Amino acid sequence: MGDKSKLQKPRFELPIAAAAAAAAAAAAATAAATGNDCRSVTTGLQPQLSCLSSMPAVGKLKLPSPSDSDASATADSAASPNVERDFSVDDLEDLGEIGRGAFGTVNSMRYIPTGIPLAVKRIRSTVDERTQKNMLAELSIVVNCDCEFIAKSYGALFKEGDCWICMELMDTSLDKLYRVVYHHLMTHIPEPVIASIAYCTVSALNYLKEHLKMMHRDVKPSNILADRSGRVKLCDFGIAGNLVDSIAKTRDAGCRPYMAPERIDHQRMQDGYDVRSDIWSLGISLYELCTGRFPYKQWSTMFEQLEQVVKSDPPRLTDERFSANAHNFVNFCLTKDVQRRPKYRALLQHSFLTSGPDRGASASFFDFVLTSCVPEGGAAGGINELVSALRI
């Protein structure tokens, strides 16, 4: 993406000046106590962290009560619910991998003291100790966000260069769900469910902007979660986004398929970008969920992405299985001119969303899809194994 010094940061940033100052002081105290120089030495694309092993593998965890998380508590619940407490990897029981991406894995785990299930994302970090502490300070703010459309973040720790982020466990992500729907069940996602997904995602993005003054910057189907009760939640923002971006820039990862035109075009990037870039990403995601396919052909070079996304006409949803109102909403999100592209408030007032989420329709459909993934006889397996078998 070019010289990072020339790129402006998003206009909505997490207000962590005070937390960062405290974290910096803590880092200095740690360095003084241990005698370690905690500065990182970077050579080319291989950052060498001079004291990463000295970072204690203990973090802060703030969990709901077992009843709130639909989990059964163990006989000995050592800590009170909703109270922040220290935790380490020894407190987590690994139940197996449920997802994998370019920058890490997601595992289903159980918090042993209370039996609460968690999704734990493990990301390889290339940052030094002070930055790690600042990221944990950011996460402490995100942990306290109160939005029903955002997957809860419970806490995080750094262990041997990996960041372990503990999150609310949902049943699946929409990238897996739509692959089963279109390529296994050979059907489509009903319009009321698409409308619910859109409403929940826009509401979550609006909450991030209005209450945390931050953007998501990585809206895509794999970052939208669902469960059998019909809930839809956005995940992977804040600390996870910062970690991934720090790695992506060292790998020339500008060819990201959901990125808005103004983020790809170097000339436009001089002016920065705002929440409307997330709206473009939402439009691409909804197009994919409505049709079962990505709107662009696969790019082999950044030049090809520039030609299609920046210089060609934007994708248009015309699928006859969906109403003109659905077409209008998705295509509104995919307005190429960023100045004419809507912001969250305008989308929430669109007639496609004004009735709110249809939790019943979503619950029925999600349960149908997830049940279809269970092998005969109830043997081990599920949507993850089925998607892997589909090889799509």
Secondary structure, DSSP 8 states (H G I E B T S, - for coil): ---GGGS---S-----HHHHHHHHHHHHHHHHHHT----EEEETTEEEETTGGGS-SEEEE----TTTTT----S---S-TT--EEEEGGGEEEEEEEEEETTEEEEEEEETTTTEEEEEEEEE----HHHHHHHHHHHHHHHT---TTB--EEEEEEETTEEEEEE---SEEHHHHHHHHHHTS-----HHHHHHHHHHHHHHHHHHHHHH-------SGGGEEE-TTS-EEE---THHHHHHHHHHGGGTTT--TT--HHHH-HHHHTT---THHHHHHHHHHHHHHHHSS-SS---SSHHHHIIIIIIS-------TTS-HHHHHHHHHHT-SSTTTS--HHHHHTSTTTTT---HHHHHHHHHHHHHHTS-GGG-S--HHHHHHHHT-
